[in-house]
Amino acid sequence: MRRRDVLGGTLLLPLVGTVAGQSAKAQPNVLQGAADTSFDPLMVRRMAKDLATRPYKAADGKLPEPLSNLNYDQFRTIRFNTARALWRGQNLPFEVQLLHRGFLYRDRVDLFEVADGHAQPIVYNSDLFDFGDVPRGAYGDLGFAGFRIHAPINRPDYFDEVCVFVGASYFRAVAKGQVYGLSARGLSIKTANPTGEEFPAFRAFWLERPRPGVGVVVVYALLDSQSATAAYRFTIRPGAETVFDVESAVYPRVDISEVGIGTMTSMFYFDSSGHGGIDDYRPAVHDSNGLQIDNGRGEQVWRQLANPRDLQVSVFGDNHPRGFGLMQRERTVAGFQDLEAHYEKRPSLWVEPIGDTGEGGIYLVEIPTRGEIHDNIVAFWRPHGVLAAKSECNFTYRLHWCNDVAPQAGLAHVSATRAGALTDKSRLFSLDFVGDKLKSLEPDELPKLNASASVGRILNPVVEPNPLTGGFRANFEMVPEGAKLVELRAQLVGVQGPLSEIWTYRWTA
């Protein structure tokens, strides 16, 4: 386990556990009505709507000694009893593992199992855990920090970890053959606001017992924050591509103008587009290297990520976007030369809106970082206007945890962005394009590069076949002419029209 996996919002410890057969007499203290054993699919929405009428109350973060001051090394020794996974031995396609509170994960989260129209509280018991270097105590009903879901996605006889919900409203997932990378979030508020970001948090989860032989599990969640409450229904289908269908209802306590829907958080340190003075033996370090957008105008856009010197916020205004996501396009070990982190196995995350999204913008926040332990990239959809206090705002979308999402209409995509100084007053950009659209060209047909800059000049655009990729390489020179910020745009075109997605990049001095 690497330190970044803890700091980034999840744990990669073999923490396995359940409360099968435990007493449910101790009542949870999450919210009024939570102890009711009856359950229906709209119950969490009713709870969220009711909670939004009350003053916000922070989550219970109190922990008894010696749990209150655990350091990283102590916390990692607390392990769940692997023999007691929820649904283990019941011939079901999923198991659930529970996570202990402590270190960065102090807030109590209440868990319930749902079956046959009833919700059974999952009650904390210290006997469920091996505490390692931490003294065991009579801690009472502490609740949990979160949970993880396992299913056999890589081989039929082993339950792999598929997803984890832990820390504020963060959750992660993987598909077949992947390892954890970027995170999703239930809701973000005031991201990159100079006054500070608000971090809504999941307060309770209801885990619906799956049916035998059906590779779908349903999780309900209640979220709370100073500005809003929300109810979620996650329908999770793991496999070669792990898919979450997300149905959410947000109930603002106050008017909210800076909300993020489908929020995802990732890490970009450096790659061949720029090292930024970082002295590192590896050619690249990132969980994601670009923001891909299929906008409502029918355009496919690739925005190369950067690790800027100053915080940068980019907004892609849109109406009814088809999808967006932070993607990991480098899929070779040679591209990273990191045998521990396996960045080539990190998932891409694609958000597919369902229903009428209306007008708004896809936001990209790039935060300076001097280390790979920090998630410094955030992307989300922000609807136009304000989420009004005392209203109900519904958002439905599908999350695809995958390797990639092919651009529409077979358009070629950017497989690599490289940049470097050409002279003391100009820079050279080199883009590799690959895809089916390029394979259909006549033998003597050479694509044209349409390149532009918001300020400064573009010189000497050249396109040539790339025998290493089977696609084309496009080079051009950018002269900023004293500008401190230049928005760049490039696309391959042919006699019949566009051949590639649109490459964009924000260069800063």
WOCORTA-V287248 format. One record per residue. N is the residue number from 1. RES is the residue in one small letter. SS is DSSP state (@ for helix, = for strand, . for the rest). Layout:
n-><N,N>
res-><RES,RES>
ss-><SS,SS>
This chain:
n-><1,2,3,4,5,6,7,8,9,10,11,12,13,14,15,16,17,18,19,20,21,22,23,24,25,26,27,28,29,30,31,32,33,34,35,36,37,38,39,40,41,42,43,44,45,46,47,48,49,50,51,52,53,54,55,56,57,58,59,60,61,62,63,64,65,66,67,68,69,70,71,72,73,74,75,76,77,78,79,80,81,82,83,84,85,86,87,88,89,90,91,92,93,94,95,96,97,98,99,100,101,102,103,104,105,106,107,108,109,110,111,112,113,114,115,116,117,118,119,120,121,122,123,124,125,126,127,128,129,130,131,132,133,134,135,136,137,138,139,140,141,142,143,144,145,146,147,148,149,150,151,152,153,154,155,156,157,158,159,160,161,162,163,164,165,166,167,168,169,170,171,172,173,174,175,176,177,178,179,180,181,182,183,184,185,186,187,188,189,190,191,192,193,194,195,196,197,198,199,200,201,202,203,204,205,206,207,208,209,210,211,212,213,214,215,216,217,218,219,220,221,222,223,224,225,226,227,228,229,230,231,232,233,234,235,236,237,238,239,240,241,242,243,244,245,246,247,248,249,250,251,252,253,254,255,256,257,258,259,260,261,262,263,264,265,266,267,268,269,270,271,272,273,274,275,276,277,278,279,280,281,282,283,284,285,286,287,288,289,290,291,292,293,294,295,296,297,298,299,300,301,302,303,304,305,306,307,308,309,310,311,312,313,314,315,316,317,318,319,320,321,322,323,324,325,326,327,328,329,330,331,332,333,334,335,336,337,338,339,340,341,342,343,344,345,346,347,348,349,350,351,352,353,354,355,356,357,358,359,360,361,362,363,364,365,366,367,368,369,370,371,372,373,374,375,376,377,378,379,380,381,382,383,384,385,386,387,388,389,390,391,392,393,394,395,396,397,398,399,400,401,402,403,404,405,406,407,408,409,410,411,412,413,414,415,416,417,418,419,420,421,422,423,424,425,426,427,428,429,430,431,432,433,434,435,436,437,438,439,440,441,442,443,444,445,446,447,448,449,450,451,452,453,454,455,456,457,458,459,460,461,462,463,464,465,466,467,468,469,470,471,472,473,474,475,476,477,478,479,480,481,482,483,484,485,486,487,488,489,490,491,492,493,494,495,496,497,498,499,500,501,502,503,504,505,506,507,508,509>
res-><m,r,r,r,d,v,l,g,g,t,l,l,l,p,l,v,g,t,v,a,g,q,s,a,k,a,q,p,n,v,l,q,g,a,a,d,t,s,f,d,p,l,m,v,r,r,m,a,k,d,l,a,t,r,p,y,k,a,a,d,g,k,l,p,e,p,l,s,n,l,n,y,d,q,f,r,t,i,r,f,n,t,a,r,a,l,w,r,g,q,n,l,p,f,e,v,q,l,l,h,r,g,f,l,y,r,d,r,v,d,l,f,e,v,a,d,g,h,a,q,p,i,v,y,n,s,d,l,f,d,f,g,d,v,p,r,g,a,y,g,d,l,g,f,a,g,f,r,i,h,a,p,i,n,r,p,d,y,f,d,e,v,c,v,f,v,g,a,s,y,f,r,a,v,a,k,g,q,v,y,g,l,s,a,r,g,l,s,i,k,t,a,n,p,t,g,e,e,f,p,a,f,r,a,f,w,l,e,r,p,r,p,g,v,g,v,v,v,v,y,a,l,l,d,s,q,s,a,t,a,a,y,r,f,t,i,r,p,g,a,e,t,v,f,d,v,e,s,a,v,y,p,r,v,d,i,s,e,v,g,i,g,t,m,t,s,m,f,y,f,d,s,s,g,h,g,g,i,d,d,y,r,p,a,v,h,d,s,n,g,l,q,i,d,n,g,r,g,e,q,v,w,r,q,l,a,n,p,r,d,l,q,v,s,v,f,g,d,n,h,p,r,g,f,g,l,m,q,r,e,r,t,v,a,g,f,q,d,l,e,a,h,y,e,k,r,p,s,l,w,v,e,p,i,g,d,t,g,e,g,g,i,y,l,v,e,i,p,t,r,g,e,i,h,d,n,i,v,a,f,w,r,p,h,g,v,l,a,a,k,s,e,c,n,f,t,y,r,l,h,w,c,n,d,v,a,p,q,a,g,l,a,h,v,s,a,t,r,a,g,a,l,t,d,k,s,r,l,f,s,l,d,f,v,g,d,k,l,k,s,l,e,p,d,e,l,p,k,l,n,a,s,a,s,v,g,r,i,l,n,p,v,v,e,p,n,p,l,t,g,g,f,r,a,n,f,e,m,v,p,e,g,a,k,l,v,e,l,r,a,q,l,v,g,v,q,g,p,l,s,e,i,w,t,y,r,w,t,a>
ss-><.,.,@,@,@,@,@,.,.,.,.,.,.,.,.,.,.,.,.,.,.,.,.,.,.,.,.,.,.,.,.,.,.,.,.,.,.,=,.,.,.,.,@,@,@,@,@,@,@,@,@,.,.,.,.,.,.,.,.,.,.,.,.,.,.,.,@,@,@,.,.,@,@,@,@,.,.,.,=,=,.,@,@,@,.,=,.,.,.,.,.,.,.,.,=,=,=,=,=,.,.,=,.,.,=,.,.,.,=,=,=,=,=,=,=,.,.,=,=,=,=,=,.,.,.,@,@,@,=,=,.,.,.,.,.,.,.,.,.,.,.,.,.,=,.,=,=,=,=,=,=,.,.,.,.,.,.,.,.,=,=,=,=,=,=,=,.,.,.,=,=,=,=,.,.,.,.,.,=,.,.,.,=,=,=,.,.,=,=,.,.,.,.,.,.,.,.,=,.,.,=,=,=,=,=,=,=,=,.,.,.,.,.,.,.,.,=,=,=,=,=,=,=,=,.,.,.,=,=,=,=,=,=,=,=,=,=,.,.,.,.,=,=,=,=,=,=,=,=,=,=,=,.,.,.,=,.,.,=,=,=,=,=,=,=,=,.,=,=,=,=,.,.,=,.,.,.,.,.,.,.,.,.,.,=,=,.,.,.,=,=,=,=,=,.,.,.,.,.,=,=,=,=,=,.,.,.,.,.,.,.,=,=,=,=,=,=,=,=,.,.,.,=,=,=,=,=,.,.,.,.,.,@,@,@,.,.,.,.,.,.,.,@,@,@,=,.,=,=,=,=,=,=,.,.,.,.,.,=,=,=,=,=,=,=,=,.,.,.,.,.,.,.,.,.,.,=,=,=,=,=,=,=,.,.,.,=,.,.,.,.,.,=,=,=,=,=,=,=,=,=,=,.,.,.,.,.,@,@,@,.,=,=,=,=,=,=,=,=,=,=,=,=,.,.,=,=,=,=,=,=,=,=,=,.,@,@,@,@,.,.,.,.,.,.,.,.,=,=,=,=,=,=,.,.,.,=,=,=,=,=,=,=,=,=,=,.,.,.,.,=,=,=,=,=,=,=,=,=,.,.,.,.,.,=,=,=,=,=,=,=,=,=,=,.,.,=,=,.,=,.,=,=,=,=,=,=,=,.>
